[in-house]
């Protein structure tokens, strides 16, 4: 658990040190690659597993990621 807190703190720190102009340059793909996928990993979700699916319909909308437990979308 402590390791997760440290990893999360480092990830947040990487974002916070980005100048505002640099943040504005981030597109969806770069944000995903540099921050979002790392966050999922820190939280224990393996995006390559069946528990995480990309670009799926959930709750009547198209979502970037759906997270599942026992095949049921949780969020």
C-alpha positions as CSV (number, residue, x, y, z in Angstrom):
1,X,0.0,0.0,0.0
2,X,2.8,2.4,0.9
3,X,4.4,1.7,-2.5
4,X,1.2,2.7,-4.2
5,X,1.1,6.0,-2.4
6,X,4.6,6.7,-3.4
7,X,4.0,5.8,-7.0
8,X,0.8,8.0,-7.0
9,X,2.7,10.9,-5.5
10,X,5.4,10.6,-8.1
11,X,2.8,10.5,-10.9
12,X,1.0,13.6,-9.6
13,X,4.4,15.3,-9.2
14,X,5.2,14.6,-12.8
15,X,2.0,16.4,-13.8
16,X,2.3,19.3,-11.4
17,X,5.8,20.3,-12.6
18,X,4.6,20.6,-16.2
19,X,4.3,24.3,-17.2
20,X,0.7,25.3,-18.1
21,X,1.7,25.8,-21.7
22,X,3.1,22.2,-21.9
23,X,-0.2,20.9,-20.3
24,X,-2.2,22.6,-23.0
25,X,-0.2,20.8,-25.7
26,X,-1.2,17.3,-24.3
27,X,-3.6,15.6,-26.5
28,X,-5.7,12.6,-25.5
29,X,-3.2,10.0,-26.7
30,X,-0.3,11.6,-24.8
31,X,-2.3,12.1,-21.7
32,X,-3.3,8.5,-21.8
33,X,0.3,7.3,-22.4
34,X,2.0,9.5,-19.9
35,X,-0.5,9.6,-17.0
36,X,-3.8,7.6,-17.3
37,X,-2.3,4.2,-18.0
38,X,0.2,4.7,-15.2
39,X,-2.6,5.6,-12.8
40,X,-4.5,2.4,-13.7
41,X,-1.4,0.3,-13.1
42,X,-0.8,2.0,-9.7
43,X,-4.4,1.2,-8.8
44,X,-3.9,-2.4,-9.6
45,X,-5.8,-2.6,-12.9
46,X,-4.1,-4.5,-15.8
47,X,-5.4,-2.8,-19.0
48,X,-4.3,-5.9,-20.9
49,X,-6.6,-8.2,-18.9
50,X,-10.3,-9.0,-19.6
51,X,-11.1,-6.8,-16.6
52,X,-10.3,-3.6,-18.5
53,X,-11.7,-2.9,-21.9
54,X,-11.1,0.1,-24.1
55,X,-13.7,2.0,-26.2
56,X,-16.7,0.1,-25.0
57,X,-20.4,1.0,-24.6
58,X,-21.4,1.3,-21.0
59,X,-24.3,2.9,-19.3
60,X,-25.7,3.8,-22.8
61,X,-22.5,5.8,-23.7
62,X,-19.2,5.1,-25.3
63,X,-16.5,5.1,-22.7
64,X,-12.7,5.2,-23.1
65,X,-12.3,2.4,-20.5
66,X,-14.7,0.0,-18.7
67,X,-13.5,-1.7,-15.5
68,X,-15.0,-5.1,-14.7
69,X,-15.1,-7.6,-11.9
70,X,-16.3,-11.1,-12.8
71,X,-17.3,-9.8,-16.2
72,X,-19.6,-7.1,-14.8
73,X,-18.8,-3.5,-15.6
74,X,-18.3,-1.7,-12.3
75,X,-17.3,1.7,-13.7
